[in-house]
């Protein structure tokens, strides 16, 4: 029964992953168009500069419109090419029309979402808790890739994630409300302090405000007790993946690397294994207990 449920959840997760690919691609575009529009309106009011009107398609762009098309040849992607993983394999990773290479990233996000979804349902069964943890997981996956692509963690995702964590923990779903509340506050302030310290010492900005909000959201879900683990883990993951990235792709080490993905991975690990990590750590400090 449990394996059947887990498998179904995994397949459902693949479909959600396919949707997350759309979210990852489109949410930043919608945001940036909105900012550009605001800038133009401000400039038009402030200095009377006139800007050309947006095209109809540009103005109507959202999560669902227009339908998916190849970014290279602009042709519509037929429905059968939207089957997670399978379509990618059948098309051998190329566009049906123009044969341009499709990034391996799309099936990867689908697979990752599928596995994570199966894991959550395996842990929580068909419960309201599972639904909550799935929202948590899917949001973190989307945030991770948006941050990788654009060095951006949209407020429209980090803040609702934090409110939802607080709301659920007001009922004591994953931790008590005090732990969640202090988790959000301390999460925000800890990175905020690091940011200002780093800025005062080096004159550079080491991270963005999105990172503070993401850690606040994670704190609201896991409680303040697990924040140290998240910071240590994200630094470790960041050091390992960052070094790998520089070695493998020869990337400039002065180029800013987004911190959001490491926070998201560490936060997810802390959500599931934070308690165990904390106990190990306390035992390590005081072996007699
Ligand atoms: Zn194409």
Boltz pocket constraint, residues with backbone or C-beta under 6 A from the ligand:
constraints:
  - pocket:
      binder: B
      contacts: [[A, 70], [A, 71], [A, 72], [A, 73], [A, 74], [A, 75], [A, 95], [A, 96], [A, 97], [A, 98], [A, 99], [A, 100]]
      max_distance: 6.0
